[in-house]
Amino acid sequence: MPTSTPTTIDYTDLSDSIELFSKISQINTSFYALNDTLLKEGTVYHGANDIQHNLSLKDATAISLFPVIANQSIYGFVICDATSVSQERVNLSQTYIESIANNTLGRMLNTHIQILNPLSAQSVAQMRRFALLFKPTLSQIDHQVARKHNQTTHAGNTSSIGNVLGYVQSNIKNSLSLESVSQNVFLSPSYLSRIFKKYLHVNFIDYVNCQKMAIACEHLMMTNEKVSVIARQVGCSQNSYFSKVFKNITQMTPLEYRRNHYVVQKIYTIPHDLTWGDHDTVFDVSRRYFKKLGINLSIQTVDGYPYVNQIGDLTDSGDRGWVYTVDCRQPTHSASAVVSSHSSVIQWIYTTRF
């Protein structure tokens, strides 16, 4: 049976049953569902354009509309063309149509389907008049429904992203792939990838790699562990792969990075999460992060820009002070001038200036 586009509900059995009923009864019968689906002559159509193109009615006065009720709501209409038969015969088919609907659609929706008496031509005309009179109100209802749907979708997406971020942070020392993470948070890989990019503005794999390399940077600066040991601690079994990813992100080999950052006393790592706004700077994100942790953050103004001179108990002194990196690289601008929305991780490092 041909279909115009795929859908989440398989109307094949209902479509076939209606087509068979039309042939046996000689009553041309179609089914329209309010989710913009039309079943006609064995074909399932989706979308307003396809439906308008295929729902041609030769004599509107000979059309009977049977409201279809599912879960105490109007689900759609059975459309019977009484041009070639008597209206009485169409009315008598109501019970048989209801049986067809329950044997197919009812089983699929796991509910009882009720077919109401057909609407008269006068009733249809009155419905049209109602729609015209209350068009402004109906438009408002449409907007409210769309807004509520968008809000619900947004809430569901952010909840999913929150689960993804939590899983990544809890398993950052293991091997992580799009497929393995999506399986553990019960999302498809393509959907996870799409909403991750939408809400965090970075690719999933880039995000994971930056988180891993940020941890590697900490170990390189704060310990004397071998590169091979650090690689395994961030879920990389092959040293060559680890070094390749590390250099791609930091523009240095692991040993070069260690030589350039060998006097480090303290590091704070801030992973990108859903609290980061689209226009937040590194300073905005950092200030909220330290405030949430109850860690003192002091600033002074230099050339009109806020400059961080103290985090916790560590204050700028002589050649030592606080510097920050974004995705394991040190920007040349003030933290208040660097927008963070397309970044994966921020680190504050107390060290000799470099």
C-alpha positions as a Markdown table, in Angstrom:
| # | Residue | x | y | z |
|---|---|---|---|---|
| 1 | Met | 0.0 | 0.0 | 0.0 |
| 2 | Pro | 1.5 | 3.4 | -1.0 |
| 3 | Thr | 2.1 | 6.1 | 1.6 |
| 4 | Ser | 3.2 | 9.7 | 1.1 |
| 5 | Thr | 5.3 | 10.1 | 4.2 |
| 6 | Pro | 6.2 | 8.0 | 7.3 |
| 7 | Thr | 4.3 | 8.5 | 10.5 |
| 8 | Thr | 4.5 | 7.4 | 14.1 |
| 9 | Ile | 1.1 | 5.6 | 13.8 |
| 10 | Asp | 0.6 | 2.8 | 11.3 |
| 11 | Tyr | -2.7 | 3.2 | 9.6 |
| 12 | Thr | -2.2 | 0.4 | 7.2 |
| 13 | Asp | -4.9 | -2.0 | 8.6 |
| 14 | Leu | -7.5 | 0.7 | 9.0 |
| 15 | Ser | -6.8 | 2.0 | 5.4 |
| 16 | Asp | -7.1 | -1.4 | 3.9 |
| 17 | Ser | -10.3 | -2.1 | 5.8 |
| 18 | Ile | -11.9 | 1.1 | 4.7 |
| 19 | Glu | -10.9 | 0.5 | 1.1 |
| 20 | Leu | -12.5 | -3.0 | 1.3 |
| 21 | Phe | -15.7 | -1.6 | 2.9 |
| 22 | Ser | -15.9 | 1.0 | 0.1 |
| 23 | Lys | -15.7 | -1.7 | -2.6 |
| 24 | Ile | -18.3 | -4.0 | -1.0 |
| 25 | Ser | -20.8 | -1.3 | 0.1 |
| 26 | Gln | -20.3 | 0.9 | -3.0 |
| 27 | Ile | -20.0 | 3.8 | -0.5 |
| 28 | Asn | -16.9 | 5.8 | -1.2 |
| 29 | Thr | -15.5 | 6.1 | 2.3 |
| 30 | Ser | -12.4 | 8.0 | 3.6 |
| 31 | Phe | -11.0 | 8.6 | 7.0 |
| 32 | Tyr | -9.5 | 11.9 | 8.3 |
| 33 | Ala | -7.6 | 12.0 | 11.6 |
| 34 | Leu | -7.0 | 15.4 | 13.3 |
| 35 | Asn | -3.2 | 14.8 | 13.2 |
| 36 | Asp | -3.4 | 15.7 | 9.5 |
| 37 | Thr | -3.8 | 12.2 | 8.1 |
| 38 | Leu | -6.1 | 11.1 | 5.3 |
| 39 | Leu | -6.9 | 7.5 | 4.4 |
| 40 | Lys | -8.4 | 7.3 | 0.9 |
| 41 | Glu | -8.5 | 4.5 | -1.7 |
| 42 | Gly | -5.9 | 2.5 | 0.1 |
| 43 | Thr | -3.4 | 5.3 | 0.4 |
| 44 | Val | -2.3 | 7.2 | 3.5 |
| 45 | Tyr | -1.7 | 10.9 | 3.1 |
| 46 | His | 0.0 | 13.2 | 5.6 |
| 47 | Gly | 0.1 | 17.0 | 5.7 |
| 48 | Ala | -2.3 | 19.7 | 4.7 |
| 49 | Asn | -1.1 | 20.0 | 1.1 |
| 50 | Asp | -1.5 | 16.3 | 0.3 |
| 51 | Ile | -4.9 | 16.2 | 2.1 |
| 52 | Gln | -6.3 | 19.2 | 0.3 |
| 53 | His | -5.1 | 17.9 | -3.0 |
| 54 | Asn | -6.7 | 14.4 | -2.5 |
| 55 | Leu | -9.8 | 15.3 | -0.6 |
| 56 | Ser | -11.9 | 16.4 | -3.5 |
| 57 | Leu | -15.7 | 16.2 | -2.9 |
| 58 | Lys | -17.9 | 16.3 | -6.0 |
| 59 | Asp | -21.2 | 17.0 | -4.2 |
| 60 | Ala | -20.8 | 18.4 | -0.7 |
| 61 | Thr | -24.5 | 17.9 | 0.0 |
| 62 | Ala | -24.1 | 14.1 | -0.5 |
| 63 | Ile | -21.3 | 13.9 | 2.1 |
| 64 | Ser | -21.9 | 12.4 | 5.5 |
| 65 | Leu | -19.3 | 13.1 | 8.3 |
| 66 | Phe | -19.2 | 10.6 | 11.1 |
| 67 | Pro | -17.3 | 12.0 | 14.2 |
| 68 | Val | -14.8 | 9.5 | 15.5 |
| 69 | Ile | -14.3 | 9.5 | 19.3 |
| 70 | Ala | -11.2 | 8.0 | 21.0 |
| 71 | Asn | -10.4 | 8.5 | 24.7 |
| 72 | Gln | -13.4 | 10.9 | 25.1 |
| 73 | Ser | -12.0 | 13.3 | 22.4 |
| 74 | Ile | -12.7 | 13.8 | 18.7 |
| 75 | Tyr | -10.0 | 11.9 | 16.9 |
| 76 | Gly | -11.2 | 12.5 | 13.4 |
| 77 | Phe | -14.0 | 11.9 | 10.9 |
| 78 | Val | -15.3 | 9.1 | 8.7 |
| 79 | Ile | -16.3 | 10.7 | 5.3 |
| 80 | Cys | -18.9 | 8.8 | 3.3 |
| 81 | Asp | -20.0 | 9.9 | -0.1 |
| 82 | Ala | -23.7 | 9.1 | -0.6 |
| 83 | Thr | -23.8 | 10.1 | -4.3 |
| 84 | Ser | -24.4 | 6.6 | -5.6 |
| 85 | Val | -26.4 | 5.2 | -2.7 |
| 86 | Ser | -29.3 | 6.4 | -0.4 |
| 87 | Gln | -28.6 | 8.4 | 2.7 |
| 88 | Glu | -30.4 | 5.7 | 4.7 |
| 89 | Arg | -27.9 | 3.1 | 3.5 |
| 90 | Val | -25.0 | 5.3 | 4.6 |
| 91 | Asn | -26.6 | 5.8 | 8.0 |
| 92 | Leu | -27.0 | 2.0 | 8.4 |
| 93 | Ser | -23.3 | 1.5 | 7.8 |
| 94 | Gln | -22.4 | 3.4 | 11.0 |
| 95 | Thr | -22.3 | 0.2 | 13.2 |
| 96 | Tyr | -20.1 | -1.7 | 10.7 |
| 97 | Ile | -17.7 | 1.3 | 10.4 |
| 98 | Glu | -17.5 | 1.4 | 14.2 |
| 99 | Ser | -16.6 | -2.3 | 14.2 |
| 100 | Ile | -13.9 | -1.7 | 11.6 |
| 101 | Ala | -12.5 | 1.2 | 13.6 |
| 102 | Asn | -12.3 | -0.8 | 16.8 |
| 103 | Asn | -10.7 | -3.8 | 15.2 |
| 104 | Thr | -7.9 | -1.6 | 13.8 |
| 105 | Leu | -7.5 | 1.8 | 15.3 |
| 106 | Gly | -9.0 | 0.8 | 18.7 |
| 107 | Arg | -6.5 | -2.0 | 19.1 |
| 108 | Met | -3.6 | 0.3 | 18.0 |
| 109 | Leu | -4.6 | 3.0 | 20.5 |
| 110 | Asn | -5.7 | 0.5 | 23.1 |
| 111 | Thr | -9.1 | 2.2 | 23.6 |
| 112 | His | -12.7 | 1.9 | 22.5 |
| 113 | Ile | -13.6 | 3.8 | 19.3 |
| 114 | Gln | -17.1 | 5.3 | 19.1 |
| 115 | Ile | -18.6 | 6.5 | 15.8 |
| 116 | Leu | -21.2 | 9.2 | 16.4 |
| 117 | Asn | -24.3 | 9.9 | 14.2 |
| 118 | Pro | -23.4 | 11.8 | 11.0 |
| 119 | Leu | -23.4 | 15.5 | 11.0 |
| 120 | Ser | -26.1 | 17.1 | 8.9 |
| 121 | Ala | -25.3 | 19.6 | 6.2 |
| 122 | Gln | -26.8 | 22.2 | 8.5 |
| 123 | Ser | -24.5 | 21.2 | 11.4 |
| 124 | Val | -21.5 | 21.5 | 9.1 |
| 125 | Ala | -22.6 | 25.0 | 8.0 |
| 126 | Gln | -23.1 | 26.0 | 11.6 |
| 127 | Met | -19.6 | 24.7 | 12.5 |
| 128 | Arg | -18.1 | 26.8 | 9.7 |
| 129 | Arg | -20.0 | 29.9 | 10.9 |
| 130 | Phe | -18.7 | 29.3 | 14.4 |
| 131 | Ala | -15.1 | 29.0 | 13.1 |
| 132 | Leu | -15.5 | 32.3 | 11.2 |
| 133 | Leu | -17.1 | 34.2 | 14.2 |
| 134 | Phe | -14.5 | 32.9 | 16.6 |
| 135 | Lys | -11.5 | 33.0 | 14.3 |
| 136 | Pro | -9.5 | 35.5 | 16.6 |
| 137 | Thr | -10.2 | 33.4 | 19.7 |
| 138 | Leu | -9.3 | 30.2 | 17.8 |
| 139 | Ser | -6.1 | 31.8 | 16.6 |
| 140 | Gln | -5.2 | 32.6 | 20.2 |
| 141 | Ile | -5.9 | 29.0 | 21.2 |
| 142 | Asp | -3.6 | 27.8 | 18.4 |
| 143 | His | -0.8 | 30.0 | 19.6 |
| 144 | Gln | -1.3 | 28.9 | 23.2 |
| 145 | Val | -1.3 | 25.3 | 22.3 |
| 146 | Ala | 1.8 | 25.7 | 20.1 |
| 147 | Arg | 3.6 | 27.7 | 22.9 |
| 148 | Lys | 2.7 | 25.0 | 25.5 |
| 149 | His | 3.9 | 22.3 | 23.2 |
| 150 | Asn | 7.2 | 24.2 | 22.6 |
| 151 | Gln | 7.6 | 24.7 | 26.4 |
| 152 | Thr | 7.0 | 21.0 | 27.0 |
| 153 | Thr | 9.4 | 20.0 | 24.3 |
| 154 | His | 12.0 | 22.4 | 25.6 |
| 155 | Ala | 11.6 | 21.0 | 29.2 |
| 156 | Gly | 11.9 | 17.5 | 27.9 |
| 157 | Asn | 15.0 | 18.3 | 25.9 |
| 158 | Thr | 16.8 | 20.1 | 28.7 |
| 159 | Ser | 16.0 | 17.2 | 31.0 |
| 160 | Ser | 17.6 | 14.9 | 28.4 |
| 161 | Ile | 20.6 | 17.1 | 28.1 |
| 162 | Gly | 21.0 | 17.2 | 31.8 |
| 163 | Asn | 21.0 | 13.4 | 31.9 |
| 164 | Val | 23.6 | 13.3 | 29.2 |
| 165 | Leu | 25.9 | 15.8 | 30.9 |
| 166 | Gly | 25.6 | 14.0 | 34.2 |
| 167 | Tyr | 26.4 | 10.7 | 32.5 |
| 168 | Val | 29.4 | 12.2 | 30.7 |
| 169 | Gln | 30.8 | 13.7 | 33.9 |
| 170 | Ser | 30.3 | 10.5 | 35.9 |
| 171 | Asn | 32.1 | 8.4 | 33.2 |
| 172 | Ile | 34.6 | 10.9 | 31.9 |
| 173 | Lys | 37.5 | 8.6 | 32.7 |
| 174 | Asn | 36.0 | 5.8 | 30.6 |
| 175 | Ser | 35.8 | 5.5 | 26.8 |
| 176 | Leu | 32.8 | 7.5 | 25.6 |
| 177 | Ser | 31.2 | 7.5 | 22.2 |
| 178 | Leu | 27.9 | 9.0 | 20.9 |
| 179 | Glu | 26.5 | 5.5 | 20.6 |
| 180 | Ser | 27.4 | 4.3 | 24.0 |
| 181 | Val | 26.2 | 7.5 | 25.8 |
| 182 | Ser | 22.9 | 7.6 | 23.8 |
| 183 | Gln | 22.3 | 3.9 | 24.7 |
| 184 | Asn | 22.7 | 4.6 | 28.4 |
| 185 | Val | 20.5 | 7.7 | 28.5 |
| 186 | Phe | 17.8 | 6.0 | 26.3 |
| 187 | Leu | 18.1 | 8.4 | 23.3 |
| 188 | Ser | 18.9 | 7.7 | 19.7 |
| 189 | Pro | 22.4 | 8.8 | 18.6 |
| 190 | Ser | 21.0 | 11.2 | 16.0 |
| 191 | Tyr | 18.6 | 12.8 | 18.4 |
| 192 | Leu | 21.2 | 13.2 | 21.1 |
| 193 | Ser | 23.6 | 14.8 | 18.7 |
| 194 | Arg | 21.0 | 17.2 | 17.4 |
| 195 | Ile | 19.7 | 18.5 | 20.7 |
| 196 | Phe | 23.2 | 18.6 | 22.2 |
| 197 | Lys | 24.3 | 20.9 | 19.5 |
| 198 | Lys | 21.1 | 23.0 | 19.8 |
| 199 | Tyr | 21.4 | 23.6 | 23.5 |
| 200 | Leu | 25.2 | 23.6 | 24.1 |
| 201 | His | 26.3 | 25.0 | 20.7 |
| 202 | Val | 29.1 | 22.5 | 20.5 |
| 203 | Asn | 29.4 | 19.0 | 18.9 |
| 204 | Phe | 29.0 | 16.1 | 21.3 |
| 205 | Ile | 32.4 | 14.5 | 20.5 |
| 206 | Asp | 34.2 | 17.9 | 20.7 |
| 207 | Tyr | 32.6 | 18.4 | 24.1 |
| 208 | Val | 33.7 | 15.0 | 25.4 |
| 209 | Asn | 37.2 | 15.4 | 24.1 |
| 210 | Cys | 37.6 | 18.9 | 25.6 |
| 211 | Gln | 36.4 | 17.5 | 29.0 |
| 212 | Lys | 38.9 | 14.7 | 28.8 |
| 213 | Met | 41.8 | 16.9 | 27.8 |
| 214 | Ala | 41.0 | 19.4 | 30.5 |
| 215 | Ile | 41.4 | 16.6 | 33.0 |
| 216 | Ala | 44.6 | 15.6 | 31.3 |
| 217 | Cys | 45.9 | 19.1 | 31.5 |
| 218 | Glu | 45.3 | 19.1 | 35.3 |
| 219 | His | 47.3 | 15.9 | 35.6 |
| 220 | Leu | 50.1 | 17.2 | 33.4 |
| 221 | Met | 50.3 | 20.4 | 35.5 |
| 222 | Met | 49.8 | 19.0 | 39.0 |
| 223 | Thr | 51.5 | 15.5 | 38.9 |
| 224 | Asn | 54.6 | 13.8 | 37.5 |
| 225 | Glu | 52.5 | 10.9 | 36.0 |
| 226 | Lys | 53.6 | 9.5 | 32.7 |
| 227 | Val | 51.6 | 10.5 | 29.6 |
| 228 | Ser | 50.6 | 6.9 | 29.1 |
| 229 | Val | 49.1 | 6.7 | 32.6 |
| 230 | Ile | 47.2 | 10.0 | 32.1 |
| 231 | Ala | 45.9 | 8.8 | 28.8 |
| 232 | Arg | 44.4 | 5.7 | 30.4 |
| 233 | Gln | 42.9 | 7.9 | 33.2 |
| 234 | Val | 40.8 | 9.7 | 30.6 |
| 235 | Gly | 39.7 | 6.6 | 28.7 |
| 236 | Cys | 42.3 | 6.5 | 25.9 |
| 237 | Ser | 43.9 | 3.1 | 25.5 |
| 238 | Gln | 46.2 | 4.2 | 22.8 |
| 239 | Asn | 48.9 | 6.8 | 23.5 |
| 240 | Ser | 49.1 | 7.9 | 19.9 |
| 241 | Tyr | 45.4 | 8.7 | 19.8 |
| 242 | Phe | 45.5 | 10.6 | 23.1 |
| 243 | Ser | 48.5 | 12.7 | 21.9 |
| 244 | Lys | 46.8 | 13.4 | 18.6 |
| 245 | Val | 43.6 | 14.6 | 20.3 |
| 246 | Phe | 45.5 | 16.5 | 22.9 |
| 247 | Lys | 47.6 | 18.4 | 20.3 |
| 248 | Asn | 44.6 | 19.1 | 18.2 |
| 249 | Ile | 42.9 | 20.9 | 21.2 |
| 250 | Thr | 45.9 | 22.5 | 22.9 |
| 251 | Gln | 48.2 | 23.0 | 19.9 |
| 252 | Met | 51.0 | 21.3 | 22.0 |
| 253 | Thr | 52.1 | 17.8 | 22.7 |
| 254 | Pro | 51.5 | 16.6 | 26.3 |
| 255 | Leu | 55.2 | 17.0 | 27.2 |
| 256 | Glu | 55.3 | 20.5 | 25.7 |
| 257 | Tyr | 52.2 | 21.4 | 27.7 |
| 258 | Arg | 53.8 | 20.1 | 30.9 |
| 259 | Arg | 57.1 | 22.1 | 30.3 |
| 260 | Asn | 55.1 | 25.3 | 29.8 |
| 261 | His | 52.9 | 24.8 | 32.9 |
| 262 | Tyr | 55.2 | 23.3 | 35.5 |
| 263 | Val | 54.6 | 25.7 | 38.3 |
| 264 | Val | 50.9 | 25.4 | 39.1 |
| 265 | Gln | 49.4 | 25.5 | 42.6 |
| 266 | Lys | 45.6 | 25.4 | 42.0 |
| 267 | Ile | 43.1 | 24.6 | 39.1 |
| 268 | Tyr | 39.4 | 25.1 | 38.9 |
| 269 | Thr | 37.6 | 23.4 | 36.0 |
| 270 | Ile | 34.1 | 24.6 | 34.9 |
| 271 | Pro | 32.4 | 22.3 | 32.4 |
| 272 | His | 29.8 | 23.8 | 30.1 |
| 273 | Asp | 26.3 | 23.0 | 31.4 |
| 274 | Leu | 22.8 | 24.3 | 30.9 |
| 275 | Thr | 23.3 | 27.3 | 33.1 |
| 276 | Trp | 25.6 | 28.9 | 30.5 |
| 277 | Gly | 23.6 | 31.6 | 28.6 |
| 278 | Asp | 24.0 | 32.4 | 24.9 |
| 279 | His | 25.6 | 35.8 | 25.7 |
| 280 | Asp | 27.5 | 34.8 | 28.8 |
| 281 | Thr | 31.2 | 35.7 | 29.0 |
| 282 | Val | 33.8 | 33.6 | 30.7 |
| 283 | Phe | 33.6 | 36.1 | 33.6 |
| 284 | Asp | 29.8 | 35.7 | 33.9 |
| 285 | Val | 30.0 | 31.9 | 34.0 |
| 286 | Ser | 32.9 | 31.9 | 36.4 |
| 287 | Arg | 31.3 | 34.4 | 38.8 |
| 288 | Arg | 28.2 | 32.2 | 39.0 |
| 289 | Tyr | 30.2 | 29.1 | 39.4 |
| 290 | Phe | 32.3 | 30.3 | 42.3 |
| 291 | Lys | 29.3 | 32.0 | 44.0 |
| 292 | Lys | 27.4 | 28.7 | 43.9 |
| 293 | Leu | 30.4 | 26.9 | 45.5 |
| 294 | Gly | 30.8 | 29.7 | 48.1 |
| 295 | Ile | 34.3 | 30.5 | 46.9 |
| 296 | Asn | 35.4 | 34.1 | 47.1 |
| 297 | Leu | 36.1 | 35.8 | 43.8 |
| 298 | Ser | 37.7 | 39.3 | 43.9 |
| 299 | Ile | 38.2 | 41.6 | 40.9 |
| 300 | Gln | 39.8 | 44.9 | 40.1 |
| 301 | Thr | 39.2 | 47.1 | 37.1 |
| 302 | Val | 42.1 | 47.4 | 34.6 |
| 303 | Asp | 41.6 | 49.6 | 31.5 |
| 304 | Gly | 37.8 | 49.4 | 32.0 |
| 305 | Tyr | 37.7 | 45.6 | 32.3 |
| 306 | Pro | 37.1 | 43.5 | 35.4 |
| 307 | Tyr | 40.3 | 41.6 | 36.2 |
| 308 | Val | 40.3 | 38.5 | 38.5 |
| 309 | Asn | 43.0 | 39.0 | 41.1 |
| 310 | Gln | 41.8 | 36.5 | 43.8 |
| 311 | Ile | 39.9 | 33.2 | 43.9 |
| 312 | Gly | 39.6 | 31.6 | 47.3 |
| 313 | Asp | 42.7 | 32.3 | 49.4 |
| 314 | Leu | 45.0 | 32.7 | 46.4 |
| 315 | Thr | 45.8 | 36.3 | 45.4 |
| 316 | Asp | 47.9 | 37.8 | 42.7 |
| 317 | Ser | 51.4 | 38.4 | 44.1 |
| 318 | Gly | 54.4 | 39.3 | 42.0 |
| 319 | Asp | 54.9 | 37.0 | 39.1 |
| 320 | Arg | 52.2 | 34.6 | 40.3 |
| 321 | Gly | 48.5 | 35.0 | 39.6 |
| 322 | Trp | 45.3 | 33.7 | 38.0 |
| 323 | Val | 45.0 | 33.0 | 34.3 |
| 324 | Tyr | 42.2 | 31.2 | 32.5 |
| 325 | Thr | 41.9 | 28.9 | 29.6 |
| 326 | Val | 38.9 | 28.1 | 27.3 |
| 327 | Asp | 39.0 | 24.6 | 25.8 |
| 328 | Cys | 42.5 | 24.2 | 27.1 |
| 329 | Arg | 43.9 | 27.4 | 25.4 |
| 330 | Gln | 44.6 | 30.8 | 26.9 |
| 331 | Pro | 42.8 | 33.6 | 25.2 |
| 332 | Thr | 44.5 | 37.0 | 24.8 |
| 333 | His | 41.5 | 39.0 | 25.9 |
| 334 | Ser | 39.9 | 39.8 | 29.3 |
| 335 | Ala | 37.5 | 37.1 | 30.7 |
| 336 | Ser | 34.7 | 39.7 | 30.4 |
| 337 | Ala | 35.3 | 40.1 | 26.7 |
| 338 | Val | 35.2 | 36.4 | 25.7 |
| 339 | Val | 31.8 | 34.9 | 25.0 |
| 340 | Ser | 31.7 | 31.3 | 26.3 |
| 341 | Ser | 28.5 | 29.9 | 24.7 |
| 342 | His | 30.4 | 27.9 | 22.0 |
| 343 | Ser | 33.0 | 26.5 | 24.3 |
| 344 | Ser | 33.1 | 23.2 | 26.3 |
| 345 | Val | 35.2 | 24.0 | 29.4 |
| 346 | Ile | 36.8 | 26.9 | 31.3 |
| 347 | Gln | 39.8 | 26.5 | 33.6 |
| 348 | Trp | 41.2 | 28.9 | 36.1 |
| 349 | Ile | 44.9 | 28.3 | 36.9 |
| 350 | Tyr | 47.0 | 29.8 | 39.6 |
| 351 | Thr | 50.5 | 29.8 | 38.3 |
| 352 | Thr | 53.5 | 31.9 | 37.1 |
| 353 | Arg | 52.3 | 34.0 | 34.2 |
| 354 | Phe | 52.7 | 32.3 | 30.8 |
